[in-house]
Amino acid sequence: MHITLETDYAIRIVDLLAKNAVIPHSKPHLDAKSISEKTGVSHRYALKILRKLVAGKIVRSYKGAHGGYELRGKSAEISLYDVVEIMEGEFMFSRCLEDDYNCTSGLAQCAGCGYQAVFGEISKQVIDTLKKHRFG
């Protein structure tokens, strides 16, 4: 199981914006071209990811000739989970954890198979670990 390349790039972009925010005498925000160059993400793909991060309220955008992007809040308040959730949706180790999942195991209750509880525990551990890691 891997996170998507888009999520990997989103993490790189948020990391860059977090580091830029603490550099003395740096511009408060970076333009998309600079973000693209510094993260190795194509300009077009960086713009697509930045739109999602703006919609997810992690990044703020500024329009115009001197526009760009910066973190909306403090980097120490943004977790890896926040970025993963915006890019991938809610993390679940198995689709059997979805509310509307129709189990085909043949058991009357999906939870009766014994794996749903284990998958739920794994999901919780991954989410908790991602929430512990902050960008600041």
Kinemage of the C-alpha trace (Angstrom):
@kinemage 1
@onewidth
@group {chain A} dominant
@subgroup {mainchain}
@vectorlist {calphas} color= white
{ca met a 1} P 0.000 0.000 0.000
{ca his a 2} L 1.375 3.398 -0.998
{ca ile a 3} L 0.161 6.955 -0.840
{ca thr a 4} L -0.370 8.374 -4.304
{ca leu a 5} L 2.307 10.385 -6.068
{ca glu a 6} L -0.025 13.383 -5.815
{ca thr a 7} L -0.062 13.076 -2.008
{ca asp a 8} L 3.719 12.666 -1.912
{ca tyr a 9} L 4.034 15.879 -3.918
{ca ala a 10} L 1.511 17.654 -1.682
{ca ile a 11} L 3.640 16.748 1.346
{ca arg a 12} L 6.722 18.169 -0.417
{ca ile a 13} L 4.851 21.386 -1.213
{ca val a 14} L 3.541 21.871 2.330
{ca asp a 15} L 7.016 21.120 3.704
{ca leu a 16} L 8.534 23.762 1.415
{ca leu a 17} L 5.932 26.345 2.454
{ca ala a 18} L 6.526 25.509 6.128
{ca lys a 19} L 10.286 25.940 5.743
{ca asn a 20} L 9.834 29.164 3.780
{ca ala a 21} L 7.717 30.625 6.582
{ca val a 22} L 10.610 30.454 9.060
{ca ile a 23} L 13.382 31.780 6.807
{ca pro a 24} L 14.337 35.294 7.960
{ca his a 25} L 13.830 37.996 5.329
{ca ser a 26} L 12.092 35.629 2.894
{ca lys a 27} L 9.013 36.594 0.950
{ca pro a 28} L 5.949 35.578 2.968
{ca his a 29} L 4.690 33.514 0.062
{ca leu a 30} L 6.078 31.655 -2.946
{ca asp a 31} L 4.817 31.717 -6.515
{ca ala a 32} L 3.796 28.471 -8.218
{ca lys a 33} L 6.852 28.501 -10.502
{ca ser a 34} L 9.233 28.656 -7.520
{ca ile a 35} L 7.287 25.925 -5.733
{ca ser a 36} L 7.476 23.767 -8.844
{ca glu a 37} L 11.215 24.284 -9.264
{ca lys a 38} L 12.079 23.738 -5.595
{ca thr a 39} L 9.985 20.580 -5.189
{ca gly a 40} L 10.611 18.948 -8.571
{ca val a 41} L 6.877 18.893 -9.312
{ca ser a 42} L 5.780 20.029 -12.766
{ca his a 43} L 4.190 23.482 -12.809
{ca arg a 44} L 0.824 22.185 -14.016
{ca tyr a 45} L 0.715 19.402 -11.402
{ca ala a 46} L 1.822 21.784 -8.630
{ca leu a 47} L -1.069 24.105 -9.515
{ca lys a 48} L -3.532 21.199 -9.343
{ca ile a 49} L -2.213 20.166 -5.925
{ca leu a 50} L -2.144 23.750 -4.651
{ca arg a 51} L -5.831 24.149 -5.595
{ca lys a 52} L -6.669 21.134 -3.430
{ca leu a 53} L -4.562 22.436 -0.541
{ca val a 54} L -6.272 25.836 -0.806
{ca ala a 55} L -9.717 24.183 -0.865
{ca gly a 56} L -8.654 22.104 2.155
{ca lys a 57} L -7.721 25.314 3.987
{ca ile a 58} L -4.069 24.392 4.555
{ca val a 59} L -2.703 26.874 2.019
{ca arg a 60} L -3.713 30.455 1.260
{ca ser a 61} L -3.367 31.860 -2.250
{ca tyr a 62} L -2.691 35.424 -3.340
{ca lys a 63} L -3.661 36.576 -6.811
{ca gly a 64} L -1.888 39.047 -9.053
{ca ala a 65} L 1.607 39.784 -10.291
{ca his a 66} L 3.068 39.407 -6.808
{ca gly a 67} L 0.788 36.557 -5.816
{ca gly a 68} L 1.700 33.173 -4.537
{ca tyr a 69} L 1.024 30.647 -1.836
{ca glu a 70} L 1.701 30.319 1.871
{ca leu a 71} L 0.487 28.180 4.732
{ca arg a 72} L -2.830 29.329 6.131
{ca gly a 73} L -1.828 28.665 9.724
{ca lys a 74} L 1.243 27.823 11.738
{ca ser a 75} L 3.239 24.879 10.433
{ca ala a 76} L 3.233 23.290 13.893
{ca glu a 77} L -0.553 23.052 13.641
{ca ile a 78} L -0.524 21.115 10.349
{ca ser a 79} L -0.043 17.365 10.520
{ca leu a 80} L 0.841 14.817 7.883
{ca tyr a 81} L -2.654 13.425 8.392
{ca asp a 82} L -4.193 16.778 7.428
{ca val a 83} L -2.432 16.669 4.051
{ca val a 84} L -3.103 12.963 3.453
{ca glu a 85} L -6.784 13.387 4.275
{ca ile a 86} L -7.170 16.311 1.853
{ca met a 87} L -5.438 14.458 -0.948
{ca glu a 88} L -6.624 10.868 -0.344
{ca gly a 89} L -9.765 11.175 1.762
{ca glu a 90} L -10.292 9.525 5.125
{ca phe a 91} L -7.708 6.798 5.734
{ca met a 92} L -9.016 3.263 6.121
{ca phe a 93} L -6.857 0.171 6.031
{ca ser a 94} L -9.686 -1.850 4.457
{ca arg a 95} L -12.850 -0.981 2.586
{ca cys a 96} L -14.770 -3.143 5.059
{ca leu a 97} L -14.514 -0.201 7.483
{ca glu a 98} L -16.686 1.987 5.251
{ca asp a 99} L -20.187 2.608 6.609
{ca asp a 100} L -21.907 1.478 3.426
{ca tyr a 101} L -19.653 -1.504 2.673
{ca asn a 102} L -21.557 -4.650 1.711
{ca cys a 103} L -19.556 -7.604 3.035
{ca thr a 104} L -19.461 -10.637 0.778
{ca ser a 105} L -17.879 -12.962 3.339
{ca gly a 106} L -21.172 -14.806 3.747
{ca leu a 107} L -21.363 -14.030 7.457
{ca ala a 108} L -24.484 -12.396 8.861
{ca gln a 109} L -22.358 -9.606 10.370
{ca cys a 110} L -19.190 -8.400 8.687
{ca ala a 111} L -17.715 -7.751 12.116
{ca gly a 112} L -18.198 -11.451 12.786
{ca cys a 113} L -15.272 -12.332 10.526
{ca gly a 114} L -12.848 -11.023 13.114
{ca tyr a 115} L -10.817 -8.918 10.725
{ca gln a 116} L -12.845 -5.730 10.817
{ca ala a 117} L -11.729 -4.986 14.379
{ca val a 118} L -8.078 -5.623 13.475
{ca phe a 119} L -8.334 -3.411 10.383
{ca gly a 120} L -9.951 -0.703 12.506
{ca glu a 121} L -7.108 -0.892 15.021
{ca ile a 122} L -4.489 -0.665 12.256
{ca ser a 123} L -6.290 2.342 10.743
{ca lys a 124} L -6.371 4.098 14.108
{ca gln a 125} L -2.646 3.478 14.678
{ca val a 126} L -1.726 4.862 11.253
{ca ile a 127} L -3.965 7.925 11.712
{ca asp a 128} L -2.572 8.586 15.203
{ca thr a 129} L 1.003 8.350 13.909
{ca leu a 130} L 0.306 10.689 10.972
{ca lys a 131} L -1.353 13.179 13.339
{ca lys a 132} L 1.741 13.217 15.595
{ca his a 133} L 4.056 14.360 12.798
{ca arg a 134} L 3.834 18.109 12.205
{ca phe a 135} L 5.458 20.372 9.639
{ca gly a 136} L 6.800 22.785 12.226
